[in-house]
Every structure is written in C-alpha cells, then in structure tokens.
Amino acid sequence: MIAVNPMDSASLLAAFGALGVLVVIFAESGLLVVGFFLPGDALLLPAGVLCAGSGQQAARLELWQVLVCAAVGAVAGAQVGFLLGRRGGRALLAHTSNRRLKEGTAQAERFLARYGHGKALVIGRFVPMLRTVLHPAAGALGVPIRTFTVWQVVGGLLWSQSLVLAGYTLGSSVPHIEDYLLPLVAVVVALSLLPLLAPARRARHERRRPPR
C-alpha cells in the first residue's frame, strides 16, 4: 500500500500523477472545509516542473495531461462549489462553528463587494484559502450564475494554466530546480497573499479609529 500525505504535493504527485492534480484542485476550488487543507499553488508549480525533464532525466509527468486535469479540476470544482452555496450555503455558513470558515466567508463577501463579481472571481483564484470559500460564498450571496460561470472559467484557466506552465518553464531552463521547490512555492504563496494585505490593513485601521 502506498502511503500518501494529502498535504504534501510531492507525495500526491508521486502516487497519483495528473489525476491527483485534478482531484486536489477540484476539492480546493469549491469544497468547503476540506479544500482549506489541500495544496493548490504548492501542487501546480511542482507538477509543471515534473513535466519538464532534462537531458539526464525524462519527464515524470505529461504536460498536456497536467494542463487538462488542472483546468477541469479548477473549473468543475468552482462550479460545484457555487451550486452548493446557492442551494444550502446560507444555512451552512450561518450555523457553522468553524472560525476559519466564518472568517473566510466574511473575507469573500468583502472581496466581492470591493472588486465586483468579475474582478473578484479572477483575482481570488490566485489567493490561497480565499479561492476555496469564494465560490460557495458567491452562490450563497446570489451572484448571477451566468456572470459567475464566465468569470470563474476565466480565472480558473488563468490560474491553473499559468502556474503549471511557469513550473514547466522553470524546469526546462533552470538546472536542478527541484532542489529549490520548497522556497519557490513559499515565494509564490507569499505573492498570492498580497491582494489581501491592503484590505486587511484598512479594516484594522477602521477598527482603531475612535468613533465620532
């Protein structure tokens, strides 16, 4: 039996390859609670690197398979998350005792209000944790299904394909890039959190401001 750690991208890719990419990205793109604990950025970038290979080592994954699986997982997962949120999301979000889920939902509402539906759905794809709750929250908040579908597809394809291709480019051009995957993924995750810094700072400032 193969021991698989769902939090470890290397373990997932070694065990399931491109199919593991599809399943994890599907869950992270719309399945509340479960999706919070799964790697997204930390899976797509290494998957792209493993598609590259080198003169001494053959590619361990097929690029076209990873691209297709990443796209299907991102688009289908978001749509399922939206439909779940539309049908029962308000009740779930109102009665949940999960602090992390409540904070994520409030963050998703502010994000949608600040950027508008289209822009929020595209930018939100690049923000860890937010992308998991954003799609069910959009369904619960009554975002029109046509608007949601168009922009979540745009965001899902941009996010999934760009990260896989970035990993592939690095794997093809930088020798022994596999030795630096952990710090590289950390940089990508840190950069993806930047869209949340300004709103968080502004909200903290508003709380500290004395009432008039």
Beta strands, then each sheet from edge to edge (+ up, - down):
end
